[in-house]
Every structure is written in C-alpha cells, then in structure tokens.
Amino acid sequence: MTVTRQDAWTPDDDLLLAEVTLRHIREGSTQLCAFEEVGERLSRTAAACGFRWNSAVRKRYEDAIQIAKAHRQERKKAKRRLKGISSVPLMEKASLAEETSQAEMDEAVAVRQQEMQEEISLDVVIRFLRGQKDAYKRMKQLEKEVADSRKELAELRTENESLREELSLMKSDYQVVNDDYKALIQIMDRARKMAFLGGEEEVDVKPRFKMDANGNLERVDYR
C-alpha cells in the first residue's frame, strides 16, 4: 500500500513532477497519468501531485508546456502522414521514391516518352541511371548542408547565451569592486583624519569624490 506523505515538497520533488508531467504531455498522455506516476514514486496521492502542479509548479514551466504540446502535435501529424503513406499502392510508393522534385519528375517523363518512340539502347539506360545517381547525390548533399547549418545555429545560440551570462557576472563583479573601493577610500580618509586630530573629535565635513572618464575615483577639494 502506498504511504501518504505529509512533509513539504522539495525542489527535487518539484523537478520530478515537472519532468514526468511534461513527458506525458509530449507523448500524448494525460496529466492524471503523470500525477499517478509521480505519486507512486514519491509516496504521495495523485490528487496531491495535481494540486502541487496547478498551484506552484505549472507557472514555472509555461514555455516548456507549450513546447511539449507542439511536439505532441508533430507526433500526431507524423502518424497521420505514415498512415497515409501506408495506404498508397506499392507501385505508387516506388514512383514517389524516385521523384525527388517536380523538375526531375518532368525530366524523367520526357526521357520515358523518348524511349517509347525510339529503340531503347544501352547508352540511353546508362544516361538515365547516371542522372538518377547525380540527383540522389545532390539530395544527400543538401540534407547534409541543412543538418550542418542547424548544428552551427544551435552552437551559436549556446555561445551567445554563455557570453550573456559572462557579461552579467562581469557587471555584477564590477559593481561589487566599485562599492568596496568607495568604502575603502572612506575608511582610509576617516583614519587619516582621526590620526591628524588625535582621535578626540570627528570632522563633520565628509570628503567628496567623483569618477573620471577612465572609471577612477578622484577627490574633490572644498573651496
């Protein structure tokens, strides 16, 4: 019997709930099935998992949910296409496999008509086969170029995101260093004044600083 837990949800529990639910959405299953699976793995009820998903976890994964739904639609479309292809007769399938483009199909039709009007020779057959071979090579080359372009685009996006993160860290580090530098200047100036006055009193007038064009602090003398 599954033991019902009463403790709070941990970040790992929320992550597991999100992963399983998104997988069920992507595969065309129901969220109830996802909640039941998570409940078994976390010793919680499906109702508790559903409540946690709708109240706290779902809003953090809105983009991922849309992507999962889009993937589910693509899976459905692919199944319908496969079903449509499976209903095509065998001879039509062979014809579709040979035709890589409308232009090549027109060329093949013209060649066949010429072959019907004249005696079929070995040279005609060889030329036809060479043309089909070249067309197949061109198609494979285009597929490779498309795959390479997609891979390069993904790498560029990853690099861009990494550079953005580095820039953000550099800005944060610069702000921290700048603040520390200002605080150090103030401490040093106060120590100098205390040493000059013997520590008996504190001067009310505080030093003023401004930043030059190079980002360095310089003191502004009172007039």
Backbone as CSV, one residue per row, in Angstrom:
resi,resn,N_x,N_y,N_z,CA_x,CA_y,CA_z,C_x,C_y,C_z
1,MET,0.855,-1.194,0.000,0.000,0.000,0.000,0.892,1.245,0.000
2,THR,0.530,2.232,-0.798,1.306,3.457,-0.888,1.107,4.305,0.360
3,VAL,2.211,4.748,0.945,2.150,5.581,2.136,1.991,7.035,1.724
4,THR,1.029,7.716,2.312,0.795,9.118,2.002,1.716,9.988,2.832
5,ARG,2.502,10.812,2.160,3.443,11.687,2.849,2.775,13.016,3.166
6,GLN,3.187,13.591,4.296,2.637,14.866,4.737,3.708,15.959,4.768
7,ASP,4.976,15.609,4.430,6.031,16.607,4.506,5.972,17.550,3.310
8,ALA,6.745,18.622,3.380,6.718,19.648,2.338,7.412,19.143,1.079
9,TRP,7.068,19.786,-0.026,7.663,19.443,-1.322,9.055,20.064,-1.403
10,THR,10.022,19.271,-1.841,11.387,19.761,-2.025,11.576,20.176,-3.479
11,PRO,12.637,20.945,-3.778,12.914,21.286,-5.186,13.079,20.066,-6.075
12,ASP,13.675,18.990,-5.549,13.818,17.764,-6.336,12.454,17.142,-6.634
13,ASP,11.555,17.208,-5.667,10.197,16.686,-5.896,9.497,17.485,-6.988
14,ASP,9.617,18.807,-6.937,9.000,19.655,-7.960,9.588,19.371,-9.334
15,LEU,10.903,19.159,-9.396,11.551,18.873,-10.669,11.071,17.547,-11.247
16,LEU,10.954,16.531,-10.399,10.449,15.242,-10.857,9.016,15.376,-11.366
17,LEU,8.188,16.118,-10.647,6.803,16.335,-11.065,6.754,17.015,-12.424
18,ALA,7.595,18.020,-12.631,7.612,18.741,-13.907,8.080,17.842,-15.045
19,GLU,9.152,17.077,-14.815,9.701,16.221,-15.870,8.689,15.162,-16.306
20,VAL,8.076,14.509,-15.352,7.120,13.438,-15.680,5.888,14.014,-16.372
21,THR,5.374,15.135,-15.872,4.180,15.730,-16.465,4.450,16.199,-17.890
22,LEU,5.581,16.846,-18.120,5.928,17.297,-19.469,6.110,16.109,-20.422
23,ARG,6.674,15.025,-19.901,6.840,13.843,-20.753,5.486,13.270,-21.160
24,HIS,4.553,13.218,-20.248,3.230,12.697,-20.568,2.516,13.614,-21.562
25,ILE,2.682,14.928,-21.401,2.074,15.858,-22.358,2.690,15.665,-23.734
26,ARG,4.003,15.527,-23.790,4.703,15.371,-25.059,4.315,14.081,-25.762
27,GLU,4.098,13.022,-25.000,3.777,11.727,-25.598,2.292,11.538,-25.836
28,GLY,1.480,12.561,-25.545,0.044,12.470,-25.806,-0.738,11.797,-24.703
29,SER,-0.123,11.612,-23.541,-0.822,11.016,-22.411,-1.555,12.115,-21.636
30,THR,-2.197,11.737,-20.538,-2.954,12.698,-19.737,-2.146,13.106,-18.512
31,GLN,-2.482,14.263,-17.979,-1.804,14.719,-16.773,-2.149,13.847,-15.576
32,LEU,-3.338,13.263,-15.578,-3.719,12.379,-14.482,-2.774,11.185,-14.408
33,CYS,-2.422,10.628,-15.577,-1.465,9.524,-15.586,-0.117,9.972,-15.037
34,ALA,0.266,11.198,-15.365,1.530,11.728,-14.851,1.479,11.872,-13.339
35,PHE,0.372,12.381,-12.819,0.255,12.564,-11.371,0.279,11.211,-10.653
36,GLU,-0.341,10.211,-11.252,-0.326,8.884,-10.646,1.086,8.304,-10.613
37,GLU,1.844,8.519,-11.700,3.221,8.012,-11.737,4.086,8.709,-10.688
38,VAL,3.957,10.028,-10.613,4.737,10.766,-9.617,4.322,10.373,-8.201
39,GLY,3.018,10.163,-8.000,2.553,9.766,-6.684,3.158,8.450,-6.229
40,GLU,3.270,7.501,-7.150,3.876,6.217,-6.797,5.355,6.379,-6.449
41,ARG,6.045,7.260,-7.169,7.485,7.420,-6.951,7.801,8.250,-5.703
42,LEU,6.886,9.117,-5.309,7.120,9.990,-4.150,6.281,9.605,-2.932
43,SER,5.520,8.512,-3.059,4.641,8.072,-1.964,3.648,9.165,-1.594
44,ARG,3.054,9.771,-2.620,2.027,10.782,-2.438,0.807,10.391,-3.259
45,THR,-0.305,11.027,-2.975,-1.509,10.742,-3.749,-1.472,11.518,-5.059
46,ALA,-2.214,10.999,-6.051,-2.298,11.690,-7.342,-2.939,13.061,-7.176
47,ALA,-3.902,13.165,-6.246,-4.549,14.454,-6.007,-3.557,15.471,-5.456
48,ALA,-2.680,15.027,-4.561,-1.672,15.933,-4.008,-0.708,16.401,-5.082
49,CYS,-0.334,15.479,-5.975,0.566,15.847,-7.071,-0.116,16.835,-8.006
50,GLY,-1.400,16.594,-8.301,-2.131,17.511,-9.171,-2.271,18.888,-8.557
51,PHE,-2.528,18.944,-7.279,-2.663,20.235,-6.600,-1.328,20.987,-6.609
52,ARG,-0.243,20.259,-6.368,1.074,20.895,-6.374,1.408,21.427,-7.763
53,TRP,1.079,20.666,-8.795,1.353,21.084,-10.167,0.592,22.359,-10.520
54,ASN,-0.683,22.399,-10.231,-1.513,23.533,-10.627,-1.263,24.771,-9.764
55,SER,-0.860,24.574,-8.515,-0.720,25.714,-7.610,0.670,26.325,-7.606
56,ALA,1.711,25.530,-7.882,3.063,26.056,-7.714,4.013,25.766,-8.867
57,VAL,3.911,24.603,-9.457,4.931,24.182,-10.427,4.596,24.614,-11.847
58,ARG,3.339,24.534,-12.228,2.938,24.769,-13.618,3.391,26.137,-14.137
59,LYS,3.224,27.179,-13.333,3.522,28.539,-13.802,5.004,28.730,-14.087
60,ARG,5.873,27.866,-13.544,7.307,27.986,-13.803,7.713,27.282,-15.095
61,TYR,6.793,26.539,-15.689,7.129,25.757,-16.881,6.160,26.034,-18.032
62,GLU,5.664,27.260,-18.139,4.706,27.581,-19.195,5.322,27.395,-20.574
63,ASP,6.553,27.878,-20.761,7.209,27.729,-22.064,7.437,26.266,-22.398
64,ALA,7.884,25.500,-21.418,8.128,24.073,-21.653,6.830,23.343,-21.971
65,ILE,5.741,23.756,-21.379,4.445,23.127,-21.661,4.045,23.369,-23.109
66,GLN,4.225,24.605,-23.590,3.890,24.917,-24.975,4.749,24.102,-25.943
67,ILE,6.029,23.951,-25.614,6.914,23.148,-26.463,6.477,21.692,-26.471
68,ALA,6.112,21.169,-25.301,5.648,19.780,-25.222,4.376,19.575,-26.023
69,LYS,3.451,20.535,-25.965,2.219,20.434,-26.744,2.509,20.485,-28.241
70,ALA,3.438,21.356,-28.640,3.801,21.431,-30.063,4.424,20.122,-30.525
71,HIS,5.259,19.527,-29.666,5.870,18.244,-30.013,4.800,17.156,-30.143
72,ARG,3.810,17.231,-29.276,2.718,16.248,-29.357,1.967,16.385,-30.681
73,GLN,1.728,17.624,-31.126,1.053,17.833,-32.401,1.888,17.306,-33.562
74,GLU,3.217,17.503,-33.491,4.080,16.994,-34.549,4.041,15.470,-34.599
75,ARG,3.987,14.853,-33.431,3.902,13.382,-33.399,2.608,12.905,-34.044
76,LYS,1.508,13.623,-33.774,0.232,13.246,-34.373,0.271,13.410,-35.888
77,LYS,0.848,14.528,-36.349,0.946,14.754,-37.792,1.795,13.687,-38.461
78,ALA,2.899,13.304,-37.804,3.767,12.282,-38.368,3.043,10.947,-38.471
79,LYS,2.237,10.630,-37.460,1.484,9.373,-37.511,0.463,9.393,-38.646
80,ARG,-0.190,10.568,-38.833,-1.162,10.652,-39.929,-0.481,10.530,-41.283
81,ARG,0.723,11.131,-41.411,1.442,11.016,-42.680,1.846,9.574,-42.950
82,LEU,2.332,8.895,-41.903,2.706,7.492,-42.073,1.498,6.639,-42.438
83,LYS,0.359,6.958,-41.826,-0.851,6.211,-42.130,-1.273,6.439,-43.573
84,GLY,-1.125,7.699,-44.059,-1.483,7.996,-45.439,-0.559,7.310,-46.421
85,ILE,0.750,7.276,-46.074,1.699,6.617,-46.970,1.462,5.128,-47.028
86,SER,1.093,4.541,-45.888,0.873,3.092,-45.861,-0.303,2.677,-46.732
87,SER,-1.223,3.603,-47.031,-2.377,3.265,-47.868,-2.099,3.426,-49.348
88,VAL,-0.923,3.950,-49.729,-0.588,4.121,-51.138,-0.164,2.778,-51.719
89,PRO,-0.594,2.422,-52.927,-0.192,1.154,-53.539,1.315,1.067,-53.701
90,LEU,1.813,-0.166,-53.845,3.248,-0.402,-53.905,3.893,0.287,-55.090
91,MET,3.260,0.247,-56.266,3.830,0.876,-57.459,3.933,2.379,-57.291
92,GLU,2.928,2.993,-56.641,2.971,4.445,-56.429,4.072,4.803,-55.443
93,LYS,4.294,3.950,-54.438,5.378,4.201,-53.491,6.724,4.217,-54.210
94,ALA,6.936,3.256,-55.101,8.191,3.200,-55.841,8.372,4.443,-56.694
95,SER,7.280,4.906,-57.309,7.357,6.109,-58.138,7.684,7.331,-57.289
96,LEU,7.061,7.430,-56.098,7.322,8.563,-55.211,8.757,8.539,-54.708
97,ALA,9.308,7.365,-54.494,10.677,7.272,-54.014,11.673,7.761,-55.056
98,GLU,11.345,7.596,-56.339,12.252,8.004,-57.404,12.166,9.496,-57.677
99,GLU,11.028,10.109,-57.420,10.813,11.509,-57.782,11.261,12.400,-56.623
100,THR,12.365,13.114,-56.776,12.883,13.979,-55.727,12.425,15.415,-55.876
101,SER,11.970,15.813,-57.030,11.474,17.163,-57.246,10.601,17.175,-58.488
102,GLN,9.823,18.225,-58.642,8.944,18.329,-59.798,9.743,18.411,-61.092
103,ALA,10.865,19.128,-61.071,11.690,19.269,-62.270,12.261,17.927,-62.701
104,GLU,12.741,17.168,-61.713,13.290,15.847,-62.050,12.202,14.915,-62.546
105,MET,10.984,15.047,-62.005,9.886,14.216,-62.473,9.561,14.530,-63.934
106,ASP,9.525,15.830,-64.285,9.248,16.199,-65.676,10.323,15.674,-66.615
107,GLU,11.574,15.745,-66.164,12.667,15.242,-66.978,12.546,13.739,-67.191
108,ALA,12.172,13.017,-66.124,12.025,11.567,-66.241,10.896,11.205,-67.215
109,VAL,9.786,11.982,-67.160,8.670,11.723,-68.077,9.101,11.929,-69.517
110,ALA,9.881,12.996,-69.780,10.346,13.263,-71.135,11.250,12.145,-71.640
111,VAL,12.107,11.647,-70.754,13.004,10.568,-71.140,12.221,9.307,-71.490
112,ARG,11.193,9.028,-70.676,10.389,7.823,-70.934,9.638,7.915,-72.268
113,GLN,9.131,9.124,-72.564,8.431,9.292,-73.842,9.376,9.089,-75.018
114,GLN,10.592,9.577,-74.892,11.570,9.398,-75.967,11.919,7.933,-76.141
115,GLU,12.025,7.229,-75.016,12.356,5.804,-75.099,11.253,5.013,-75.794
116,MET,9.993,5.451,-75.628,8.886,4.759,-76.294,8.891,5.023,-77.803
117,GLN,9.438,6.153,-78.235,9.425,6.492,-79.653,10.606,5.906,-80.412
118,GLU,11.645,5.564,-79.755,12.835,5.038,-80.418,13.289,3.762,-79.740
119,GLU,14.174,3.095,-80.378,14.684,1.836,-79.846,15.517,2.106,-78.609
120,ILE,15.209,1.349,-77.545,15.942,1.511,-76.297,17.342,0.928,-76.453
121,SER,18.326,1.773,-76.181,19.710,1.314,-76.313,20.387,1.336,-74.948
122,LEU,21.518,0.715,-74.897,22.263,0.650,-73.656,22.734,2.033,-73.207
123,ASP,23.092,2.868,-74.170,23.560,4.209,-73.824,22.468,5.031,-73.143
124,VAL,21.210,4.890,-73.622,20.096,5.632,-73.016,19.889,5.182,-71.584
125,VAL,19.949,3.914,-71.352,19.766,3.387,-70.000,20.868,3.891,-69.072
126,ILE,22.106,3.894,-69.566,23.228,4.344,-68.739,23.072,5.819,-68.381
127,ARG,22.674,6.646,-69.362,22.489,8.069,-69.081,21.391,8.302,-68.045
128,PHE,20.320,7.537,-68.164,19.217,7.680,-67.224,19.653,7.324,-65.799
129,LEU,20.386,6.220,-65.678,20.835,5.797,-64.354,21.827,6.790,-63.749
130,ARG,22.682,7.349,-64.605,23.637,8.348,-64.111,22.900,9.599,-63.626
131,GLY,21.868,9.988,-64.358,21.090,11.150,-63.933,20.416,10.922,-62.595
132,GLN,19.881,9.731,-62.403,19.257,9.408,-61.124,20.286,9.391,-59.991
133,LYS,21.467,8.892,-60.290,22.521,8.839,-59.278,22.963,10.246,-58.874
134,ASP,23.119,11.125,-59.871,23.520,12.508,-59.574,22.436,13.228,-58.765
135,ALA,21.185,12.985,-59.112,20.099,13.624,-58.366,20.084,13.151,-56.919
136,TYR,20.349,11.882,-56.712,20.385,11.339,-55.358,21.536,11.949,-54.565
137,LYS,22.693,12.117,-55.220,23.831,12.735,-54.548,23.533,14.175,-54.168
138,ARG,22.883,14.914,-55.072,22.538,16.302,-54.767,21.589,16.384,-53.580
139,MET,20.618,15.487,-53.532,19.673,15.483,-52.428,20.373,15.199,-51.101
140,LYS,21.290,14.230,-51.081,22.015,13.899,-49.863,22.918,15.052,-49.428
141,GLN,23.523,15.739,-50.402,24.381,16.867,-50.075,23.576,18.004,-49.446
142,LEU,22.396,18.260,-49.993,21.532,19.299,-49.431,21.087,18.943,-48.018
143,GLU,20.761,17.684,-47.795,20.364,17.254,-46.460,21.505,17.447,-45.468
144,LYS,22.735,17.143,-45.897,23.898,17.314,-45.016,24.122,18.796,-44.710
145,GLU,23.977,19.660,-45.726,24.177,21.087,-45.509,23.140,21.646,-44.541
146,VAL,21.903,21.190,-44.663,20.850,21.644,-43.754,21.156,21.198,-42.319
147,ALA,21.588,19.950,-42.167,21.912,19.440,-40.830,23.085,20.203,-40.220
148,ASP,24.111,20.494,-41.040,25.265,21.243,-40.540,24.866,22.658,-40.128
149,SER,23.984,23.280,-40.929,23.541,24.639,-40.611,22.767,24.670,-39.300
150,ARG,21.917,23.680,-39.082,21.159,23.624,-37.829,22.078,23.424,-36.632
151,LYS,23.093,22.565,-36.812,24.039,22.327,-35.720,24.825,23.591,-35.396
152,GLU,25.270,24.297,-36.451,26.020,25.530,-36.237,25.162,26.590,-35.550
153,LEU,23.887,26.667,-35.950,22.984,27.634,-35.324,22.800,27.332,-33.842
154,ALA,22.654,26.056,-33.506,22.498,25.673,-32.104,23.751,26.024,-31.305
155,GLU,24.934,25.807,-31.897,26.178,26.136,-31.198,26.305,27.642,-30.987
156,LEU,25.909,28.427,-31.996,25.981,29.875,-31.865,25.031,30.382,-30.785
157,ARG,23.851,29.779,-30.709,22.911,30.183,-29.663,23.460,29.870,-28.285
158,THR,24.083,28.699,-28.156,24.666,28.333,-26.866,25.798,29.280,-26.483
159,GLU,26.644,29.610,-27.468,27.752,30.528,-27.201,27.239,31.918,-26.835
160,ASN,26.192,32.359,-27.514,25.622,33.668,-27.225,25.074,33.727,-25.804
161,GLU,24.405,32.674,-25.392,23.861,32.624,-24.042,24.978,32.621,-23.005
162,SER,26.069,31.896,-23.316,27.203,31.860,-22.392,27.851,33.236,-22.259
163,LEU,27.973,33.943,-23.381,28.561,35.284,-23.339,27.686,36.252,-22.564
164,ARG,26.383,36.105,-22.701,25.482,36.963,-21.931,25.649,36.738,-20.433
165,GLU,25.768,35.461,-20.045,25.949,35.160,-18.630,27.273,35.733,-18.119
166,GLU,28.340,35.608,-18.926,29.632,36.151,-18.513,29.566,37.666,-18.368
167,LEU,28.882,38.337,-19.307,28.756,39.789,-19.222,28.000,40.207,-17.968
168,SER,26.950,39.470,-17.649,26.184,39.776,-16.443,27.035,39.614,-15.191
169,LEU,27.843,38.558,-15.146,28.722,38.341,-13.990,29.782,39.439,-13.885
170,MET,30.301,39.854,-15.043,31.313,40.906,-15.030,30.734,42.224,-14.525
171,LYS,29.501,42.536,-14.948,28.859,43.746,-14.456,28.648,43.681,-12.943
172,SER,28.219,42.517,-12.469,27.998,42.353,-11.029,29.297,42.475,-10.252
173,ASP,30.369,41.836,-10.772,31.670,41.915,-10.103,32.193,43.349,-10.089
174,TYR,31.989,44.053,-11.196,32.456,45.446,-11.260,31.739,46.310,-10.225
175,GLN,30.447,46.092,-10.061,29.696,46.878,-9.093,30.182,46.602,-7.671
176,VAL,30.455,45.322,-7.386,30.941,44.965,-6.048,32.301,45.602,-5.776
177,VAL,33.204,45.508,-6.759,34.543,46.085,-6.593,34.455,47.597,-6.429
178,ASN,33.586,48.219,-7.221,33.425,49.672,-7.150,32.921,50.099,-5.763
179,ASP,31.931,49.365,-5.245,31.409,49.675,-3.917,32.475,49.484,-2.836
180,ASP,33.236,48.385,-2.956,34.295,48.128,-1.975,35.365,49.218,-2.031
181,TYR,35.646,49.668,-3.253,36.665,50.701,-3.417,36.231,52.009,-2.758
182,LYS,34.961,52.340,-2.955,34.443,53.552,-2.329,34.497,53.443,-0.800
183,ALA,34.099,52.292,-0.287,34.113,52.102,1.164,35.526,52.182,1.715
184,LEU,36.501,51.601,0.973,37.897,51.641,1.410,38.422,53.070,1.446
185,ILE,38.071,53.867,0.450,38.511,55.263,0.416,37.971,56.014,1.623
186,GLN,36.702,55.785,1.939,36.107,56.464,3.083,36.772,56.049,4.392
187,ILE,37.061,54.764,4.541,37.714,54.277,5.758,39.110,54.880,5.899
188,MET,39.851,54.900,4.800,41.210,55.457,4.843,41.177,56.944,5.166
189,ASP,40.232,57.651,4.602,40.146,59.086,4.860,39.768,59.359,6.315
190,ARG,38.853,58.559,6.843,38.457,58.735,8.245,39.624,58.420,9.178
191,ALA,40.387,57.366,8.841,41.534,57.018,9.672,42.576,58.127,9.650
192,ARG,42.768,58.730,8.466,43.738,59.816,8.363,43.323,61.011,9.228
193,LYS,42.037,61.338,9.209,41.550,62.464,9.994,41.651,62.194,11.490
194,MET,41.330,60.946,11.868,41.431,60.608,13.284,42.876,60.683,13.753
195,ALA,43.800,60.272,12.903,45.211,60.346,13.274,45.664,61.793,13.360
196,PHE,45.158,62.619,12.490,45.537,64.031,12.473,44.975,64.775,13.679
197,LEU,43.740,64.426,14.082,43.093,65.110,15.198,43.356,64.423,16.531
198,GLY,44.073,63.342,16.511,44.385,62.650,17.757,43.229,61.828,18.271
199,GLY,42.225,61.616,17.456,41.099,60.793,17.857,40.159,61.445,18.804
200,GLU,40.308,62.772,19.061,39.476,63.436,20.052,38.142,63.883,19.489
201,GLU,38.110,64.229,18.217,36.854,64.683,17.634,36.792,64.278,16.179
202,GLU,35.638,64.324,15.692,35.407,63.874,14.309,34.949,65.065,13.499
203,VAL,35.519,65.234,12.349,35.165,66.352,11.477,33.854,66.038,10.790
204,ASP,32.960,67.004,10.812,31.646,66.794,10.219,31.679,66.809,8.699
205,VAL,32.658,67.551,8.166,32.707,67.667,6.703,33.259,66.365,6.129
206,LYS,32.482,65.736,5.276,32.875,64.477,4.667,33.492,64.727,3.300
207,PRO,34.472,63.924,2.917,35.115,64.129,1.600,34.136,63.815,0.477
208,ARG,34.367,64.467,-0.647,33.549,64.241,-1.838,34.424,63.667,-2.944
209,PHE,33.833,62.747,-3.687,34.586,62.091,-4.758,33.767,62.150,-6.046
210,LYS,34.468,62.084,-7.142,33.798,61.964,-8.448,34.594,60.992,-9.311
211,MET,33.945,60.412,-10.288,34.582,59.405,-11.138,34.996,60.065,-12.451
212,ASP,36.271,59.867,-12.851,36.745,60.463,-14.107,36.328,59.601,-15.294
213,ALA,36.795,59.975,-16.494,36.394,59.271,-17.726,36.893,57.843,-17.769
214,ASN,37.972,57.535,-17.009,38.532,56.185,-17.013,37.935,55.296,-15.942
215,GLY,36.970,55.798,-15.186,36.326,54.995,-14.160,37.050,55.034,-12.827
216,ASN,38.034,55.959,-12.643,38.768,56.060,-11.395,38.152,57.159,-10.528
217,LEU,38.222,56.988,-9.211,37.692,57.974,-8.289,38.761,59.020,-7.974
218,GLU,38.366,60.270,-7.966,39.270,61.339,-7.562,38.548,62.257,-6.578
219,ARG,39.290,62.763,-5.632,38.699,63.574,-4.588,38.476,65.008,-5.083
220,VAL,37.355,65.586,-4.635,37.014,66.963,-4.991,37.301,67.816,-3.766
221,ASP,38.222,68.765,-3.887,38.588,69.630,-2.763,37.507,70.667,-2.515
222,TYR,37.276,70.964,-1.259,36.323,72.030,-0.913,36.975,73.400,-1.141
223,ARG,36.177,74.295,-1.598,36.668,75.653,-1.846,35.968,76.636,-0.913
